[in-house]
Amino acid sequence: MELLGFGAEGWGDDLLRGAALTVQLAVVSLAIGLTFGMVLALAKLSRFAPLRWLAQGYTLFIRGVPEFLILLLAFFGTEKAVAAGAALLGLEGGIEVPKFAAAVGGLSAIFAAYGCEVIRGAWLAVPNGQIEAGHSVGLSRWQIFYRIRLPQLWRIALPGLGNLWLVMLKDTSLAAVLAIDELLRVAKVAGEVTRQPLMFLLAAGALYLVLTAISDKLRASFEARANRGMAR
Amino acid sequence: MSLYQDLKYAISDGVCYAAQGVTPEGFATYCPRYIDGFLVTLELLLLSSALGLSIGTLVAVARVSRQRALRVGAWAWSYIFRGTPLLVQLWIVYYGLGSLGPEKLGILWPFFKSGWAVGLAVLTINTSAYIAEILRGGIGTLPPGQLEAALSCGMSRGMAMRRILLPQAFRVAWPAYGNELILLMKGSALVSTITVMDLMGQTRSVFARGYSLETYMYSAVLYALLALLLTAGLRAVEKRLRVA
C-alpha cells in the first residue's frame, strides 16, 4: 500500500502527475476541437455545396473509423512529416516526435467531427425571427452572431458538448499506447516496475472515475449558468 | 472449431482472390491478413453485442426494480463501466487480474490467459452498461399508466415488463442503440492492445513490417465500410420497428 504513497518510494505523486497530463491533453484538445468543430458546422451550413460535401465526408469518415486508428494515424503521420521536414532542412536523425501535439491533433479531430453536429443543430435551433429582428434594429452581422446567436447556441449545445467532453476525457487513455506519460501509462509502468499491475491499474481506473465525476458536476453547473433566466 | 477456422480461411482466400488486381498492391500483398482480422473484429462485435444486449436488458430491469439493492447494484454497474475508459478496463482484466497467474486463478486461468476471451468479456460488460442506460431512458419515456394498466389486468410485474414495457422501450431506444453499436465496433479495435489479432491487430503488425502509412488507410477504409454496413442494417430494422 505504501507504493501508492507520495515521495521517492511511492508512485502516488507520479499517478497524480499523469492525471494532470490527462486533463491537460483533454482541455487543449477541447479548445482546438471546439474551434475546428465550429468551422465544420459553418461549412455544413454553407450555401456552397462542395464545402458541405467536404465537411460531410470528413464526419462520415471519422465517425466510422476507430479512435485508436485515428490516433495512430495522427502519431505516425506527424512522425513522417517531422522526418520529411528534417530531411528537407538537411538535419540528421535524433529529432523527437511531438507526441503530445500529435495526440491533441487526433483527439481534437475526433471531437470536431462529433461536435460540429451538435453545434449545427444548436445553430438551427435559434429562431430565424430573432436574426431578422436583429437586422431590423440595425445590428451588424457580427453583432447578431455575437449578441444573439452565440449565447443561445451555447445554451442549447452545452448538454451535447458535455457528453462529448466525457467521451474525449476517456479517449485520452489511448495516448498511453503512444508512450505519452498520461495517467494510464504511468499506472502501467508503475505496475511493471513494482510487479503490482492490478493495484496500479485499479488506482488509475479510480482516478478516471473521479475525473468523470468532477466533469459531471462541472457540466451541471455550466448548464445551470447557461440556463439562468430560462423558464423551467 | 477447426471447421470454423477453415471456413474463415476459405472466406479470406476467396475475398482476396476476387480482390486481386482491383485493389492497390500494398493492400493485395497483405490482403489475407486484413480479411482475417476483419473476420475476428466481426466475430467479436456480433458476440459482444448479442451478449451485451442480454446483460444490458437485465441491468436496465434491475435499474427500475422495487428492490433497493438491485437498483443500487445496477446503478453502480453503469456508473463504473461508463465512467472509466474501455482501455483501462481491458488492461485491468488482462494485465492486472491476469498477473495473478495460474496458481491463484486456478481453473479461471485459461480465460485470463486468452486475450480474445478477455476482450470479448470486457467489450460485453462495457456495452451492457451503455445499453442499460439507453434502455432505462426508453422505459422512462413510457407513460406510467402503461405499467398500471398491465398490473390491473392481473399481469405480474415481470410479465408486464416483458410484454408491455420492454418491447416499447426497445423501439424508442433503437436509434440510440444503433449509435452504441457503432461505438462498440470502434472500441473493439482496442483489443489489439491485449494481443488479439483483430483488424487493428493485423494492421499494426503489417505496419510494423513496412512502416507505410497506407497500411492504416486501408484498415480505415475497411472499418468505415463496416460502419456503413451496420448503419444500413440498423436503418432497415428501424423501419420495421416503426409503427404505422
Interface residues (C-beta under 8 A of the other chain):
Chain A: L60 F61 R63 G64 V65 P66 E67 F68 L69 I70 L72 L73 F76 G77 K80 K170 D171 T172 S173 L174 A176 V177 L184 K188 G191 R195 P197 L198 M199 L201 L202 A204 G205 Y208 L209 T212 A213
Chain B: Y79 I80 G83 T84 P85 L86 L87 V88 Q89 W91 I92 Y95 G96 L97 S99 L100 I182 M185 K186 G187 S188 A189 L190 S192 T193 M200 T203 R204 F207 L213 Y216 M217 S219 A220 Y223 A224 L225 L226 A227 L228
